[in-house]
Amino acid sequence: MKQHRAPLFEALKRHLAREYAGFHFPAHAGGRGLPPSLAGGLARLDLTELPGLDDLHAPSGPIARAQELAAALYGADRTFFLVNGSTVGLQALLLAGTAPGQKVLLPRNVHRAVVGGLILSGADPVYLLPPVSTDWGLFLPPAPADVNAALAAHPDLAAVIWTHPDYHGLATLTAATAAAIREAGLPLLVDEAHGAHLPFHPHMPPPALTLGAAAAVQSVHKLGGALTQASWLHLKGPLPDPSRVARALALLETSSPSYLLMVSLDLARRQLAVSGTRLVGRAVELAGVLRRGLAALDGVAVMKADAGQADPTKVVVATGGLGLSGYRAAAILRRKYGLQVEMAGATYLLLVVGLGTRAADVARALQAFRSLAREHRPVRRTRVIGPPLPPPAEKVLTPRESWLAAAKPVAPVQAAGLVAAETISICPPGIPVVFPGEKLTPEVIEYILEIRARGFPVQAADPGLASILVHCE
Ligand SMILES: Cc1ncc(COP(=O)(O)O)c(C=O)c1O
């Protein structure tokens, strides 16, 4: 009876009918930031491996040439188009570049896609705990001394995984850290999901490849003007072996890659090559207008974005001065003022200014925040903060060993001392709090229950956290 309905299409239409001012991914803003050749008649481009249209898994024609152009633009030796986001790129890098039991060093604030890669490869993670900023509650770059200590303590590492810049736009990879990793002879595999636009403005954090990374995976759909899921993977240097990466991608990706996604990568590359400086420059300018306007409001604070240290198009706004959590502020902005942000945290909001953002959108956002600030001026300033992160739990199993071992759900109150059989993350930004194979401590359980109780978006086998998957003793 319901076959005449198209629930997803209808939900999308309902969403569009609200005409939100959108400050979120994909930052092409309803197509305005897409290369003009993509904008009309999309369906006609939805083709497949027809004569002359090449094959993503054995490219020798236009796909090969399009990938070569992308490699040349980013200074890579080789670029692979991806049709399952940066997620598949990260998984393929780990599968191709590491073997079961080999150690890889990674800061704990990786995206959960990396956990998938660790499960596939069987690599043994050595987690670095990055410091957390006291004012914003965000992860900071791991201290160079901690990186050096980890490199010295684990001479048997096979690779290092890094996220740069992070979800909030912070540069996390310094030249010194990259040099230390290179000197240790290790391939540096970078999750640069938020960095497709970095080379096109001097204010941006330095691109990972220019710092000596062996690989960088970029979600072109996030900030580079391609369709959602369209990403690419750049390699520079001999490791990981490019032919193994190609085989890993052939294993993990569909045999029917979407030409819409691939053509969007080709056109996004062309648009960035031809007009990237102008388009990214405009986004930086508009973000500047937004930043200055927000910072002038009583009760609103904007995180600094010093040149080279942070991406200025990621605008992080503290809402505690208004007596509002980020979640509450996001809900009011959405419901009352038709403004959709990219992400809300306990204490802040993240707005993304992209290639498609217009001056009118920024004006509308400022108007919305002005009203919010007027209506929510607390009598007494209360500091809204999230619960402090618990000390990380002890790793008992590698993520792959955990994946393969028997597991059962238990109530959280019974889970202390047991080994987690799942990833538990807050999403966005998708950073795990619990990695599979870690022994759950009372502090970790208390923390995840607290974030759930406060309404944080938890991603877990049971998102309501009535149960946690653990390994049978
Ligand atoms: C830091 C980071 N890495 C990787 C990913 C996964 O990228 P994709 O959505 O392109 O698969 C995301 C997605 O939000 C991310 O924020």
Ligand as a Chemical Component Dictionary entry (heavy atoms), coordinates in Angstrom:
data_LIG
# 
_chem_comp.id                   LIG 
_chem_comp.type                 NON-POLYMER 
_chem_comp.pdbx_formal_charge   0 
_chem_comp.three_letter_code    LIG 
# 
loop_
_chem_comp_atom.comp_id 
_chem_comp_atom.atom_id 
_chem_comp_atom.alt_atom_id 
_chem_comp_atom.type_symbol 
_chem_comp_atom.charge 
_chem_comp_atom.model_Cartn_x 
_chem_comp_atom.model_Cartn_y 
_chem_comp_atom.model_Cartn_z 
_chem_comp_atom.pdbx_ordinal 
LIG C1 C1 C 0 37.814 13.710 10.398 1  
LIG C2 C2 C 0 36.979 12.858 9.514  2  
LIG N1 N1 N 0 37.534 11.800 8.906  3  
LIG C3 C3 C 0 36.835 10.984 8.101  4  
LIG C4 C4 C 0 35.497 11.203 7.871  5  
LIG C5 C5 C 0 34.748 10.271 6.981  6  
LIG O1 O1 O 0 34.621 10.892 5.743  7  
LIG P1 P1 P 0 33.481 10.502 4.711  8  
LIG O2 O2 O 0 32.209 11.015 5.283  9  
LIG O3 O3 O 0 33.909 11.234 3.464  10 
LIG O4 O4 O 0 33.488 9.034  4.557  11 
LIG C6 C6 C 0 34.859 12.294 8.481  12 
LIG C7 C7 C 0 33.425 12.534 8.267  13 
LIG O5 O5 O 0 32.793 13.313 8.898  14 
LIG C8 C8 C 0 35.617 13.142 9.324  15 
LIG O6 O6 O 0 35.055 14.184 9.956  16 
# 
loop_
_chem_comp_bond.comp_id 
_chem_comp_bond.atom_id_1 
_chem_comp_bond.atom_id_2 
_chem_comp_bond.value_order 
_chem_comp_bond.pdbx_ordinal 
LIG C1 C2 SING 1  
LIG C2 N1 SING 2  
LIG C2 C8 DOUB 3  
LIG N1 C3 DOUB 4  
LIG C3 C4 SING 5  
LIG C4 C5 SING 6  
LIG C4 C6 DOUB 7  
LIG C5 O1 SING 8  
LIG O1 P1 SING 9  
LIG P1 O2 DOUB 10 
LIG P1 O3 SING 11 
LIG P1 O4 SING 12 
LIG C6 C7 SING 13 
LIG C6 C8 SING 14 
LIG C7 O5 DOUB 15 
LIG C8 O6 SING 16 
# 
